[in-house]
């Protein structure tokens, strides 16, 4: 089992920088869409963790903890924990 910790900053729900390099461009776009609107590209209400955990459920699990709240500047920060489960 491998545990990785990422500190991510968001602006208007979108991740700043390239801190989530384990996501494809398409996956990151969907993650950002969900962060901004609370819905996926099909219009289904979904959270970020729910989305991440749906990508590769037998290989990865995620947890997201908010550490800085939006104070009117539309900026937030999170700690994202990724657990990679070795395949036999």
C-alpha positions in Angstrom: 0.0 0.0 0.0 1.3 3.4 -0.9 0.0 6.6 0.7 0.5 10.0 -0.9 -0.5 13.4 0.5 -1.2 16.3 -1.8 -1.9 19.9 -0.7 -4.1 21.5 -3.4 -5.4 25.0 -3.8 -8.5 25.8 -5.8 -9.9 29.0 -7.4 -13.6 28.9 -8.3 -13.4 25.1 -7.7 -10.5 24.6 -10.2 -7.2 23.1 -9.1 -4.3 25.5 -9.3 -1.1 24.1 -10.7 -0.2 20.5 -11.7 -0.4 18.9 -8.3 -2.6 16.0 -9.5 -0.4 14.5 -12.1 -1.9 11.1 -11.6 -5.1 12.3 -13.3 -5.4 12.5 -17.1 -6.3 15.9 -18.6 -9.8 14.6 -19.1 -10.1 13.4 -15.5 -8.7 16.7 -14.2 -11.2 18.6 -16.3 -14.1 16.6 -14.8 -12.7 17.0 -11.3 -12.6 20.8 -11.8 -16.1 20.8 -13.3 -17.4 19.0 -10.2 -15.4 21.3 -7.9 -17.0 24.3 -9.6 -20.6 23.2 -10.0 -21.1 20.1 -7.8 -22.1 18.2 -11.0 -20.3 16.1 -13.5 -20.3 16.7 -17.2 -23.6 14.7 -17.5 -25.3 17.0 -15.0 -25.4 14.4 -12.2 -24.8 15.8 -8.7 -21.5 14.4 -7.4 -18.7 15.2 -5.0 -15.0 15.3 -5.8 -14.1 12.3 -3.6 -17.0 10.3 -5.0 -15.7 11.0 -8.5 -12.0 10.1 -7.7 -13.1 6.9 -5.9 -15.1 5.9 -9.0 -12.1 6.1 -11.4 -10.1 3.0 -10.3 -11.8 1.6 -7.2 -9.8 -1.5 -7.0 -6.5 0.3 -7.3 -6.9 3.7 -5.6 -8.9 5.3 -2.8 -9.1 9.0 -1.9 -10.0 11.2 1.0 -10.3 15.0 0.9 -10.0 17.4 3.8 -10.7 21.1 3.5 -8.1 23.2 5.4 -8.9 26.7 4.1 -12.4 28.0 3.4 -13.5 30.5 0.9 -13.6 33.9 2.6 -15.1 35.7 -0.4 -12.0 35.4 -2.6 -13.2 32.0 -4.1 -9.9 30.4 -2.9 -9.9 27.1 -0.9 -7.2 24.6 0.1 -7.5 20.9 0.7 -5.4 18.0 1.7 -6.0 15.1 -0.7 -4.9 11.6 0.5 -4.4 9.0 -2.2 -4.0 5.3 -1.2 -2.7 3.1 -4.0 -3.5 -0.6 -3.5 -0.9 -3.0 -5.0 -2.4 -5.5 -7.4 -1.4 -9.1 -7.0 
